[in-house]
Amino acid sequence: MVTASSSRTPCRARISSLATYVPPRVLTNADLEKMVDTSDEWILQRTGIRERHIVEPGVATSDLAAEAARQAIARAGLKPTDIDFIVVGTTTPDMLFPSTACLVQHKIGATRAWGYDLFAACSGFTYALTTAAQMVSNGGSRHALVIGADVMSSIIDYTDRTTCVIFGDGAGAAVVEASGDPDIGIIDFENYIDGSGGESLCMPAGGSLRPASTDTIAQRLHYVKQDGQAVFKFAVRNTEEACRRILQRNNLSAEKIDLLVSHQANRRIILSAAEKLGVPEEKVVINIERFGNTTAATIPLALSDAVDDQRLKRGDLLLMVSVGAGFTVGSLLLKWGLKT
C-alpha cells in the first residue's frame, strides 16, 4: 500500500482507463405503454428517452459494478491486486451495509484495496472522481478505482408514470492514476450542495427516520418520489452555474471546451443549460435516448460513447457536470488522455 507523505509534491491525476456495463434486458417506451398511462411520444418529447436497460431479478448493483471494474482494470494494464482504493458512487447499494465497495472489492479480487460508498445520487460519479483524484494527487493512492453504478429499477414504482419512464440500470468504472504528462489530467473541480431541495427528489422510507413497516410499504414510500418541475428548474440553473464557476476560475470561455458531458437526466435540461452557457449542441454528448437516467452511471456511459464515436480524443478539454438529489452539484475540468 502507498501512504500519503506530507513532503510529497501534489501531482495531476488522470483517467487512465474507462469501461461500462449495462444489463442485456431492454425496456422500451412501447413496453411502458402497456404498464402505465403513457406514450412513446410523451416520453420522448419530455425526456428524450426511447429505451433503458433493466436487470433481471437477483442482479445487484455490485454485479454491474464488478463487470465494469474488471474491464477498466484490464484496459489500464493492471491486475485487481494493483488497485489500492475503491470509491463507489451509488444510490442503490446492495444493502445498507456492508458497503458496495466491500462487495465489489471481494468480487474482483482487489485484495490490497480499501474504500467506501459515496452517496450523492446523480452526482455520484463526479464526486467519486473528485475524491479519487485528490487521493492520487496527494500520494494516498497509486491506482484508484472509481465506479458509478445503480440498479434504479429496484427503487422505481412501475405504477408511477412520472418516474418509471425516466430511469434505467447500468455501471461505469474508471482507473485514476498519476499523469506522467503535465498536459493531461484533471485540472479542477467545483462541487456544492443545496439541502433545501432534499424533498424534491427522494426515497422517503427505508432509513432511520422511517424504517420499513407495513405502513411505509402500503404508502409505497420505498420508491423514488420526485417534484419534476422543481428538479427541472434547479438542474438547468445549476448545470450552467457549476460550469460557469469552474470556467471562470480557470480563465476559460465556453468556446474553449471541446466537449461537454452532462449527467443524462433529461435531454431538455442538458440542451437548455448548454445553450445558456454558450456551448453548441455539436459539442454536447447526449445518449439518454438509449439508456435513460442510470443515475451515477450516466457520465461514464456518455464518456464511453464519446470515445467510441471518436468525439473525445487525447488532449481535448472536457467539462463534466452533474446535478442530483440532495441537491448535489458537481463539475470537473480535465484534459483527456486514456492510457494507450
C-alpha positions, -999 to 999 in steps of 0.1 A, spaced: 0 0 0 11 36 -7 7 60 21 5 98 19 36 118 26 35 154 39 66 161 18 51 148 -14 45 174 -42 9 171 -55 7 157 -90 -20 158 -116 -43 128 -117 -59 114 -149 -84 89 -160 -62 61 -175 -90 37 -184 -127 36 -187 -153 8 -191 -190 4 -188 -216 -23 -184 -254 -24 -189 -277 -54 -184 -289 -70 -216 -326 -67 -210 -342 -36 -227 -373 -19 -215 -387 3 -243 -413 30 -243 -437 6 -260 -433 -17 -231 -441 11 -207 -472 19 -227 -486 -15 -216 -477 -8 -179 -489 28 -173 -509 55 -189 -482 70 -211 -470 70 -248 -438 69 -267 -444 104 -280 -450 118 -245 -419 102 -230 -396 111 -260 -409 147 -260 -404 153 -223 -373 133 -216 -356 123 -248 -357 86 -238 -366 57 -261 -353 28 -241 -334 18 -209 -317 -13 -197 -331 -32 -167 -316 -60 -146 -331 -95 -142 -343 -104 -107 -315 -111 -83 -289 -89 -101 -275 -63 -78 -256 -30 -82 -223 -48 -71 -227 -72 -100 -229 -44 -126 -201 -25 -109 -178 -56 -108 -183 -62 -145 -173 -26 -154 -145 -27 -129 -128 -58 -143 -128 -43 -178 -115 -9 -166 -86 -26 -147 -77 -48 -176 -77 -18 -200 -54 0 -177 -29 -29 -180 -33 -37 -143 -44 -66 -121 -70 -63 -94 -43 -65 -68 -28 -33 -82 -59 -13 -71 -54 3 -37 -85 24 -33 -121 19 -44 -149 45 -43 -184 36 -55 -209 63 -63 -244 47 -59 -279 54 -48 -288 18 -48 -263 -2 -27 -270 -39 -25 -278 -33 12 -272 -6 38 -241 -25 50 -216 -38 41 -208 -12 15 -210 -19 -22 -173 -11 -23 -166 -40 0 -187 -63 -21 -170 -52 -53 -135 -55 -38 -142 -91 -29 -159 -100 -63 -130 -86 -84 -102 -98 -61 -88 -64 -52 -73 -77 -20 -50 -48 -13 -77 -21 -17 -97 -1 9 -127 20 0 -162 30 6 -195 41 -10 -203 77 -18 -240 88 -18 -245 118 -40 -273 104 -62 -268 116 -98 -236 133 -89 -221 101 -76 -196 96 -104 -183 132 -104 -180 133 -66 -163 99 -66 -139 110 -94 -131 142 -74 -123 121 -43 -101 96 -62 -82 124 -80 -74 140 -47 -62 107 -33 -39 102 -62 -27 138 -65 -17 138 -28 0 104 -28 -26 84 -10 -33 61 -39 -13 48 -69 -42 31 -87 -77 42 -76 -109 26 -90 -139 50 -94 -173 34 -100 -207 48 -107 -233 21 -106 -271 19 -100 -299 -5 -103 -326 21 -103 -353 -4 -113 -351 -17 -77 -365 15 -62 -388 26 -91 -426 24 -88 -437 10 -121 -473 22 -114 -460 59 -113 -458 72 -148 -439 103 -137 -408 84 -126 -409 49 -142 -403 63 -177 -370 80 -166 -347 55 -150 -325 26 -161 -297 4 -148 -260 5 -156 -225 9 -144 -192 26 -154 -157 24 -139 -125 43 -144 -90 38 -131 -74 70 -119 -36 73 -117 -9 100 -116 -4 116 -150 30 114 -165 21 142 -189 15 176 -173 -9 185 -201 -31 155 -194 -54 150 -164 -79 166 -140 -74 204 -138 -101 215 -113 -134 206 -98 -164 226 -85 -188 208 -61 -215 221 -39 -249 211 -23 -282 227 -15 -300 206 11 -331 228 9 -341 208 -22 -340 174 -4 -377 168 -5 -379 175 -43 -363 142 -51 -360 114 -25 -369 79 -13 -389 88 18 -386 55 37 -360 28 44 -337 49 66 -336 57 103 -364 83 100 -389 59 85 -378 23 89 -396 -3 69 -431 -11 82 -464 -22 69 -474 14 68 -444 26 47 -449 -3 23 -486 4 20 -479 40 12 -452 30 -14 -426 51 3 -397 29 -6 -398 42 -42 -384 73 -57 -406 104 -53 -400 135 -75 -413 170 -79 -405 172 -116 -408 210 -120 -386 218 -90 -359 194 -102 -360 206 -137 -356 243 -127 -328 236 -103 -310 213 -127 -310 238 -156 -298 267 -134 -271 248 -116 -258 228 -145 -250 261 -161 -238 277 -128 -214 248 -119 -199 250 -154 -196 288 -154 -179 288 -120 -152 264 -129 -145 280 -163 -143 315 -147 -119 303 -121 -96 289 -148 -99 319 -170 -116 300 -198 -145 308 -220 -171 282 -231 -157 283 -266 -125 266 -254 -144 235 -243 -140 206 -268 -168 185 -252 -194 189 -226 -206 157 -208 -235 163 -186 -254 139 -163 -281 123 -185 -313 132 -167 -333 148 -194 -325 160 -229 -342 193 -224 -322 200 -193 -289 193 -210 -296 214 -241 -311 243 -222 -281 245 -198 -257 242 -228 -274 270 -246 -273 293 -216 -236 285 -212 -229 291 -249 -218 256 -258 -232 245 -292 -251 212 -295 -224 196 -316 -201 198 -285 -226 181 -262 -228 144 -256 -264 131 -252 -271 93 -251 -301 93 -228 -322 80 -257 -306 45 -253 -300 43 -215 -324 66 -197 -312 81 -164 -288 55 -149 -280 79 -120 -243 75 -111 -236 56 -143 -247 82 -168 -215 101 -172 -192 71 -177 -217 57 -202 -217 91 -221 -179 93 -219 -176 57 -233 -199 66 -263 -179 98 -269 -146 77 -271 -162 51 -293 -175 78 -317 -141 95 -317 -157 127 -304 -132 126 -274 -95 125 -282 -63 129 -263 -57 164 -253 -93 175 -256 -106 199 -230 -135 181 -213 -161 195 -189 -183 171 -169 -212 183 -149 -240 167 -128 -269 176 -106 -286 151 -83 -309 146 -54 -299 164 -23 -295 186 -42 -259 178 -52 -240 196 -79 -206 187 -93 -183 196 -122 -148 186 -133 -125 202 -159 -98 180 -174 -76 173 -204 -85 138 -218 -59 111 -223 -65 74 -217 -36 50 -213 -25 37 -247 
